[in-house]
Amino acid sequence: MRVKDLPVTDRPRERLLASGAAALADRELLALLLGHGTRESDAVDLAAQLIAHCGDLGELARSDAHRLLAVRGVGPAKAARIAAAFHLVRRAQQGPARARITSSGDLASEAAPFLRGHPRERLVVVICDPRGSVLRRALMTEGGADHTPAPIREIITTVLTSSGAAFGVAHNHPSGSLDPSESDLATTRRLAEAADTVGLRFLDHVIVTDTAWRRIPLPQQPEAR
């Protein structure tokens, strides 16, 4: 049976769009790259022949386009498309290492491009994986010349929906002052408490100016009597 003769819900493209790529077998994913088969074999059958010709999917991924041309029904266009797809995967895997947050200075450096040179206060969240590698930097708010909101719930939600395990925040002081306000200290405490509640690691909160930065310490909790 040809792919186009299958019920719409059973066709690889429709299944991928409905359920995600993980729901498809290797030959079905490869069939999507091929686009179509031949008079003798549909795209899924041709994909299975390609995998068998190379030995397994891993060997196919390492094959150049010329090796694929030996399979009947695979012309230069199909061979080039498959080779290009696997090469893109290799490039993505060999991309530059992500920045890591190991200190307050690292956090300030990652946030600085969002903050320096701006006449209004901004708040940025830097989201990391369990090892401290940066997953995302997000501008959360922009306020006035001397204040910007710090929406605790929104910050925590952004970290969680970004699959983060740790995060730090930074905001700028356009005035150039590195002194934290009472509001800055309170925000730092509330972020640390909120992170602990949902199992996230709160890295730090820093003030960034055009020429320097400063860590905001967590306020000391009063001792129990």
N, C-alpha and C positions, 0 to 999 in steps of 0.2 A: 504493500500500500504506500502511495506517495504521501509526503508530508501534507500537501495541500488537500488530500482526500481525507485526512484525519478530522475528527471533530475539532472545532476551533479551540476548545479548552484543553485539547491534548497536544496542540502544536507547540514546539519549543519556545518560539518567540512569545506567544501568549502566556505560556506557563511561567516564563521568566518574569514578565511584567506583572503577573498576578501574585507569584509566590517567591520571587527572587532567584538569583542564579544558583543558589545552593540546592534548589529543588530539582535541578537538571543533571542528568548523567554527563560524563565527559564527552561522549559522542554527540549528545544533543547540543552542548555548548559549542563544540567544534563545528557542528552543522550550521549554527548561526553565523559563524565566520565564513563558511563556504558559500552560504547564500542559497545555493540550489545544487542539485545533483546532476545526473545524466539520464538518458533514456532507460538505462538498465538499472540504475541505483538512485534512490532518493538521497537527499543531503545527509540524513542520519546514517544510512548504509555506507555512503562514501566516507563519512567521518570515521566510522568503525574500521573501514579498510585502511585508511591513513594511519590510524593508531596501530593497527596490526602490522602494517608495513614497517613502521619504525621500531616496533617491539613493545612500547608502552608510551604513556603520555609524557613522561619525563624525557624520553629519548626524542620524541616528536618536538618537544619544546627546544631541544638543542640542535635540531636539524636545520640545515640551510634550505633555501627555496629550491635549489636544483635537485636535492634528494627527493623532494615531494613530487616532482614532475614525473617520477617513475610510476606513480599510481594512475591508472587509467581514469580519465575524467577530471584530473587535476591539471589545469593549464597554468600558464604564467601568472594570470591575475589571482587565482585562488592560492597558489603557492606563495606569492608575494604577500598577500593579505595575512596568511597564517604566520609566516616568518616575521612580519612586522609586528603582529599582535604579541607574540612571545618575546620579541626583543624589547617592546615597550615595557613589559612586565619586568624584565631584567634591569632596565634602566631605572624603573621606579624603586626596585629593591636595592639598587646601588646608589641611590640618591644621597645627598649630603646628610650627615648625622644631625639630628635635631639638637637645638640648644638645650642645655640643662641648667636648672636652677639649683645651685649648691650654696648660695649665700645671698645676703640682702643686696649686694652689689650686682649679682646676676639678675635679680628681679628688677632692679632699677634700670639696668641696661636694656632688658627686654621691653620694658614699658616706655622708656624715654622717647622713642620715635612718635608715640601717640600724644605725648605731653609737652615736650619742649617747644617753645615758640608760640604757644597758644595763649591768647589773652583771657580766656575763661578757664575756670577750674574744670578738670576732667577726671574721671575715675576709670581705671583700666583693670581688668582681671586677667591674670596669666594662669592658664590651666595646664596642669602637668599630669603625667602618668605616674605610677608608683615609684619609678626611679628618678623622677624629677625632670624628665624630658618634656619639653614644651609641646603641648598638643595644639594650643590655640591661644591667641591674645585677642581680647574683646573689649572694645570701648563700651562701657556700661552707661555712663551719664555725662552730660555737659551742663554746667550751671552758670553762675555768674563769676565776677572777678575774684570773689573771696569765698565761694561756697559751691559745692555740688552735692546733690543727693547721693546717698549710699544705700540703695535698696537691697537689704540683706537677703530677703527671700529670693529676689530675682538673681542675685549673684550666685547663691547656692544652686538654684535651678539651672542656671547656665552651666555651671561646673558639672552637675550631674548629667545633663542632657548631652554634654560634650564627652562623656565617658571619662571624666577626670577623676583622679584619686587624690590630688593635692592642688592647692591654688594659693596665689598671693595677689595682693592688690596694691595699686600705686595711684597716687593722685598728684597733681601739680599745684604749686602755689605761684601764680603769676607775679605776685609781689616780690618774689625772691626769698622770702622768709622760709627757713627750715624748721621753725618752731611749730609743733603740733598744737592744734586747738583742743579745747575740751571735747568738741564734737569728734575730732579725729581719734582721740583716745577712746571715746565711747564706741565709735564704729569698730575700732580694732578689737575691743573686748567682745562686742556682739558677734563679729565675724568668727572669732575663735570659738565662742560658745555654740554658734550655729553649726560650724563645721564639725565640732565634736559630736553634736547631736545626731548627725546623719553619717558619721563615719568617714569624714574627709579630713585630710591633713592641711591645716592652715599654715602656710609657710611664713608669711610676713606681710607687713603693711609699710610702704615707704612713701615719703614725700620727695618729689622730684622738682627741681628748678632748672633753669636754663644752664646752670653751671655746676650744680652739685645735687646730692641726694642725702636723705637721712632716714634711718629706720625709726618707726614709731613703736616703742616698747609696749608690751601688754601691761595695763595698769595692775598694780599690786592688789591682790585680794586681801581684805582684812582678815586677820587671824581669828579663828574661832575661840571663844572664851569658855 
